[in-house]
Amino acid sequence: MRVGFLTSGGDCQALNATMRGIAKTLYRNVPDVEIIGFIDGYKGLMYGNYKKLKPKDFVGILDQGGTILGSSRCPFKMMRVIEDGFDKVEAMKKTYYDLKLDALAVLGGNGSLKSANMLAQEGLNVIGLPKTIDNDTWGTDYTFGYQSAIDIATHYLDEIKTTAASHHRVMVIEVMGHKVGHICLSAGIASGCEIILIPEIPYDINEVAAAIKRRQAEGKTYTVIACAEGAISKEDALLKKKKYKEKVAARNGRSVVHEVAEELAQLCDAEIRVSCIGHAQRGGRPVPYDRMISTRFGIEGARLIMNRSFGRLVVLYHGEVGSIPLEDTAGKLDYVDVNGKIVENIRLMGVCLGDNPEAEEEARRIAKEKKKAKREKKTKEE
């Protein structure tokens, strides 16, 4: 049996641990198995850049961050675009068949898994393993790398408090999460932040300012705001997609945290500072939970390969590791449930998420009553 491995998209902790789980299981249960590692993700598969891996290559990597194979970003929307006569999909299929692979294991996030599903539909024997610090892959309760990213973000938020307290500042901290706010929400809760801004809940800057003023009135001399890089204001949420993209592009690489800080400086009597945790959230050693769960994912991936159960994604559901069809998850994101228990509970504790649900509900009720009264008046006049 010949099995290909590739790690695609943004790196994260426990990629190596997952490959180790697959490899050790295959080596123990499949006679004469050979593992081919593609260098730098889908690019390696496209251009036939690979190396044959041996059992010794998987020794000592359980707690090693990054990926021993390297990675690259190959957007799904570009996969079928032929550039300078180069057909990426046909090139990947050719490499697969030239190497006489029996299976291909793709460790990747949402875009990478869409490409994996595409290759499965092209007839290749593919399995997927959910890799992303964002924990936003639909169909699984957990993606490896997520807990490690939370730990790093939480530690950063914890450490920034002392300088915020010393200078009585409001610190707006950028946390990773472009479309989905799981890391920001979890790290914010873990660090005790009383203001958390995530993409799923458009914020009202006046509500954020009001929360800061409430803290000041209570004698709290500093505030740390956990702000996802993809947080969005209520005004921007109303923009058409094209207009919003233009606004983001006009920021010249700076995220929304700078906009939040500038607006708060006009509304609050406080010194405002911005800080960014950045790519450290992807780096370093995986925490024990990620090592454990990625090993379980790897074992399940090997089981799928041994059973020739292809076109599937390894998932964690209610504590048990299993699998679902790749086509069920491709193209879907698992967003923070804004009406779920986590959000409901932290609201009860007084955490500000940048909105005011009670005031908004009251405004809707009043608007509904006014509309009803207007209809009744019109009917009476007629």
C-alpha positions in Angstrom: 0.0 0.0 0.0 1.2 3.5 -0.9 -0.3 6.4 1.0 0.3 10.1 0.3 0.3 12.8 3.0 0.0 16.6 2.5 -0.5 19.5 4.8 -2.2 22.5 3.2 -3.2 26.0 4.1 -2.2 28.0 7.2 0.0 26.0 9.6 -1.1 25.1 13.1 -0.1 23.0 16.1 -0.5 19.2 16.0 -0.1 18.7 12.2 2.9 16.5 12.9 1.1 14.7 15.8 -1.8 13.8 13.4 0.5 12.5 10.7 2.3 10.5 13.4 -1.0 8.9 14.4 -1.8 7.8 10.9 1.7 6.6 10.2 2.2 4.6 13.3 -1.2 2.9 12.9 -0.5 2.0 9.2 3.1 0.8 10.0 1.8 -1.5 12.7 -1.2 -2.9 10.8 -0.4 -2.9 7.0 2.5 -5.0 5.7 5.0 -3.1 3.5 3.1 0.2 3.6 4.9 3.1 2.0 4.2 6.7 2.9 4.9 9.6 0.5 5.0 13.1 1.8 4.2 15.9 -0.5 6.3 19.1 0.0 4.4 22.3 0.6 0.9 21.1 0.4 -1.0 20.9 -2.9 2.0 22.5 -4.7 3.9 19.3 -4.0 1.1 17.2 -5.5 0.9 19.5 -8.5 4.6 19.5 -9.4 5.5 16.1 -8.1 7.7 17.4 -5.3 7.7 14.7 -2.6 9.9 12.5 -0.4 9.5 9.0 0.8 9.0 8.9 4.5 10.3 6.3 6.9 9.2 5.2 10.4 12.1 7.2 11.8 10.7 10.4 10.3 7.7 10.2 12.7 9.8 9.8 15.8 10.0 12.8 18.2 7.4 14.9 16.4 4.4 14.4 18.7 5.1 17.7 20.4 6.7 19.5 17.5 4.8 22.5 16.0 4.5 23.4 12.4 4.7 20.6 9.7 7.6 18.5 8.7 6.3 18.6 5.1 5.8 22.4 4.8 2.6 24.0 3.7 1.3 26.6 1.2 -2.0 28.3 0.4 -3.6 27.2 -2.9 -7.1 28.9 -2.9 -9.9 26.5 -4.0 -11.3 29.1 -6.4 -8.0 29.0 -8.3 -7.8 25.2 -8.5 -9.6 24.8 -11.9 -8.1 28.0 -13.3 -5.6 27.0 -16.0 -2.6 29.4 -15.9 -0.1 29.5 -18.7 -1.4 26.2 -20.0 -0.9 24.5 -16.6 -3.9 22.5 -15.5 -3.6 22.1 -11.7 -6.2 19.4 -11.3 -4.9 17.2 -14.1 -1.3 17.7 -12.8 -2.4 16.5 -9.3 -4.2 13.5 -10.7 -1.1 12.6 -12.9 1.2 12.7 -9.8 -1.2 10.6 -7.9 -1.4 7.9 -10.6 2.3 8.1 -11.5 3.1 7.3 -7.9 0.5 4.5 -7.9 -1.0 5.8 -4.7 -3.7 3.8 -3.0 -4.8 6.8 -0.8 -4.2 10.5 -0.1 -4.6 12.0 3.4 -5.2 15.7 3.3 -4.7 17.7 6.5 -6.3 21.0 6.0 -8.9 23.6 6.8 -12.0 24.6 4.9 -10.4 25.6 1.6 -8.1 22.6 1.6 -11.0 20.3 2.3 -13.0 21.7 -0.6 -10.0 20.8 -2.8 -9.8 17.4 -1.2 -13.5 16.8 -2.0 -12.9 18.0 -5.6 -10.1 15.4 -6.0 -12.4 12.7 -4.5 -15.0 13.6 -7.0 -12.3 13.3 -9.7 -11.9 9.6 -8.6 -8.9 9.8 -6.2 -9.0 7.9 -2.9 -9.0 10.8 -0.5 -9.6 11.3 3.2 -9.6 14.6 5.1 -8.4 15.5 8.6 -9.7 18.8 10.1 -6.8 21.2 10.7 -7.5 24.8 11.6 -6.9 27.0 14.7 -10.3 28.6 14.0 -12.4 25.5 14.9 -14.7 26.5 12.0 -14.9 23.3 10.0 -18.5 22.2 9.7 -19.4 18.8 10.9 -16.8 18.4 13.7 -17.0 19.6 17.3 -13.2 20.2 17.2 -10.3 20.9 14.9 -6.8 20.2 16.0 -4.8 23.3 16.7 -7.7 25.2 18.3 -6.9 24.6 21.9 -3.2 25.5 21.4 -4.3 28.8 19.8 -6.7 29.5 22.7 -3.9 28.9 25.2 -1.5 31.4 23.4 -4.2 34.0 23.0 -5.3 33.7 26.6 -1.8 34.0 27.9 -1.3 37.2 25.8 -4.5 38.7 27.1 -3.5 37.8 30.7 -0.1 39.4 30.4 -1.3 42.6 28.8 -3.4 43.4 31.9 -0.5 44.5 34.0 0.6 47.2 31.6 -3.0 48.2 31.0 -3.6 48.5 34.7 -0.3 50.4 35.3 -1.2 53.1 32.8 -5.0 53.0 33.3 -5.4 52.2 29.6 -8.0 50.7 27.3 -6.2 48.0 25.3 -7.8 46.7 22.1 -6.2 43.4 21.4 -6.4 41.8 17.9 -7.1 38.0 18.1 -7.1 35.8 15.0 -10.5 35.0 13.5 -11.3 36.6 10.1 -14.8 35.1 9.6 -15.4 33.1 12.7 -14.9 34.2 16.3 -14.3 31.0 18.3 -10.7 31.8 19.3 -11.5 35.3 20.4 -14.6 34.3 22.3 -12.9 31.4 24.1 -9.7 33.3 24.9 -11.7 36.3 26.0 -13.8 34.3 28.4 -10.7 32.4 29.7 -8.9 35.7 30.4 -11.9 37.4 31.9 -12.3 40.1 29.3 -15.5 42.0 29.8 -15.7 43.2 26.2 -15.4 40.7 23.4 -16.0 41.6 19.7 -16.5 38.8 17.2 -17.5 38.7 13.5 -20.9 37.0 14.2 -22.2 39.9 16.3 -21.9 43.3 14.6 -20.9 45.8 17.3 -22.2 49.3 18.1 -19.2 51.4 19.1 -21.4 53.4 21.5 -22.3 50.2 23.4 -18.5 49.4 23.6 -17.9 52.9 25.0 -20.8 52.6 27.4 -19.3 49.3 28.8 -15.9 51.0 29.3 -17.6 53.9 31.2 -19.5 51.5 33.4 -16.2 49.9 34.4 -14.7 53.3 35.1 -17.7 54.2 37.3 -17.2 51.0 39.2 -13.6 52.0 39.9 -12.0 49.7 37.3 -9.1 51.7 35.9 -8.4 49.7 32.8 -10.1 47.6 30.2 -8.8 44.8 27.9 -10.9 44.3 24.8 -10.6 41.0 22.9 -11.3 41.9 19.3 -11.4 39.4 16.5 -9.6 40.6 13.3 -12.9 40.1 11.4 -15.1 42.0 13.9 -17.5 44.2 12.1 -19.6 47.3 13.0 -23.3 47.4 12.6 -22.9 50.1 9.9 -20.4 48.0 8.0 -22.6 44.9 8.3 -25.2 46.7 6.3 -22.8 47.4 3.4 -23.0 45.3 0.2 -20.2 42.7 0.0 -18.3 44.6 -2.7 -18.4 47.9 -0.7 -17.2 46.2 2.5 -14.3 44.6 0.7 -13.3 48.0 -0.7 -13.4 49.4 2.9 -11.2 46.5 4.2 -8.8 47.0 1.3 -8.6 50.7 2.1 -7.2 49.9 5.6 -4.0 48.9 3.9 -3.4 45.7 6.0 -4.6 47.1 9.3 -7.4 45.3 10.9 -10.6 46.7 12.5 -8.9 47.0 15.9 -7.4 50.4 14.8 -10.8 51.6 13.8 -12.3 50.6 17.1 -9.5 52.3 19.0 -9.8 55.5 17.0 -13.5 55.7 17.5 -13.3 54.9 21.3 -10.7 57.7 21.7 -13.5 60.1 20.6 -16.0 58.7 23.0 -14.1 57.8 26.2 -11.9 59.7 28.6 -9.1 57.1 28.5 -5.8 56.4 26.8 -6.4 53.8 24.1 -3.7 51.4 22.8 -3.8 48.6 20.2 -1.8 45.4 20.3 -1.8 42.3 18.0 -1.2 38.7 19.1 -0.6 37.7 15.5 0.8 34.5 14.0 2.1 33.3 17.4 -1.3 31.8 17.7 -0.3 29.3 15.0 3.1 28.5 16.4 4.9 26.6 19.1 4.3 23.2 20.7 0.8 21.8 20.7 -0.8 21.6 24.1 -1.5 18.1 25.5 -5.2 18.1 24.5 -4.2 18.8 20.8 -1.6 16.0 21.0 -4.2 13.6 22.3 -7.1 14.5 20.0 -4.9 14.7 16.9 -3.5 11.2 17.7 -7.0 9.9 17.9 -7.8 11.7 14.6 -4.8 10.1 13.0 -5.7 6.6 14.1 -9.2 7.0 12.7 -7.7 8.3 9.4 -5.6 5.2 9.2 -8.7 3.1 9.9 -10.5 4.7 7.0 -7.6 4.0 4.7 -7.3 0.4 5.8 -11.0 -0.1 5.3 -10.8 1.7 2.0 -13.5 4.1 3.2 -12.6 7.1 1.1 -14.2 10.5 0.4 -14.6 11.1 4.2 -13.6 13.6 6.8 -12.5 12.5 10.3 -14.5 14.4 12.9 -15.1 14.6 16.7 -18.8 14.4 17.6 -20.0 14.3 21.2 -16.6 13.1 22.4 -16.3 10.3 19.9 -14.1 10.2 16.8 -15.8 9.1 13.6 -16.2 10.4 10.1 -18.6 12.1 7.7 -18.7 12.4 3.9 -16.3 15.1 2.6 -19.0 16.5 0.4 -21.1 17.3 3.5 -18.5 19.7 4.9 -17.0 21.2 1.8 -17.7 24.9 1.6 -19.4 25.3 5.0 -18.2 27.2 8.1 -19.1 26.4 11.7 -19.9 29.9 13.1 -20.3 30.9 16.8 -23.9 30.2 17.7 -25.1 33.7 18.7 -28.2 32.3 20.3 -26.3 29.4 21.9 -25.7 28.7 25.6 -22.2 30.1 25.7 -23.2 33.5 24.4 -26.4 33.5 26.5 -24.4 32.7 29.7 -21.7 35.3 29.3 -24.3 37.9 28.7 -25.9 36.9 32.0 -22.5 37.6 33.6 -22.4 41.1 32.1 -19.9 40.5 29.3 -20.4 43.1 26.5 -20.4 41.7 23.0 -20.7 45.1 21.4 -24.5 45.1 21.2 -27.5 45.6 23.4 -30.1 42.8 22.7 -32.6 44.2 25.2 -32.6 47.7 23.6 -32.7 46.2 20.1 -35.7 44.0 21.0 -37.5 47.0 22.6 -36.8 49.1 19.4 -38.2 46.3 17.3 -41.3 46.1 19.5 -41.9 49.8 19.3 -41.4 49.8 15.5 -43.9 46.9 15.2 -46.5 48.7 17.3 -46.0 51.9 15.3 -46.4 50.0 12.1 -49.6 48.3 13.4 -51.0 51.6 14.6 -50.3 53.1 11.2 -52.2 50.2 9.4 -55.1 50.5 11.8 -55.3 54.3 11.2 -55.2 53.8 7.5 -58.0 51.2 7.6 -60.1 53.4 9.8 -59.7 56.4 7.4 -60.7 54.2 4.5 
